[in-house]
Amino acid sequence: MVENTDIQRMPQAALILGVAGLIPFVGLTTFLILAPDAAGLGARAFHMALVTYAALIASFLGGVRWGNALSRPERQTSEFVIAVLPSLVAWLGLATARPYDLMMLIGVFLALGISDVGLTLSGGAPRWYGRLRVGLTAVVVSSLIVALFSQG
């Protein structure tokens, strides 16, 4: 179990890399709004790139939970289920037509964010992780919502 104290500080690398991971979300959404035909690629290419990146990140976040489950034998089954579901739902999102793909991914990221805050509150992760996930989730979900409504 991770000790939750106010003394714990967010590692600078976690913050920097977490924010860097937002670049494709914000950048691709910006292209969808401002320049959907940039470089002759078209809105469809930007949309697919956004959905694919979102699915990859959802899988990555599931992997974080899998790693966490290894240190929590008392909750391994539920943690392993939580770890695998994001990848499966995101994969289905890749095979789903617009706009439902973005709707599925928005749901995945909201569920992951809530789940990760719960993990933090239960002492399964440091408090800084919960704070980081709330901020990153807000940007990701906002980007996906903007992309959803920008495509008419």
Buried (B, 14 or more C-beta within 10 A) or exposed (E): EBEBEEEEEBEEEEBEEBBEBBEBBBBBBBBBBEEBEBEEBEBEBBBBBBBBBBBBBBBEBBBBBBEBBEEBEEBBEEBBEBBBBBBEBBBBBBEBEBBEBBBBBBBBBBBBBEBBBEBBEEEBBBBBBBBBBBBBBEBBBBBBBBBBEBBE
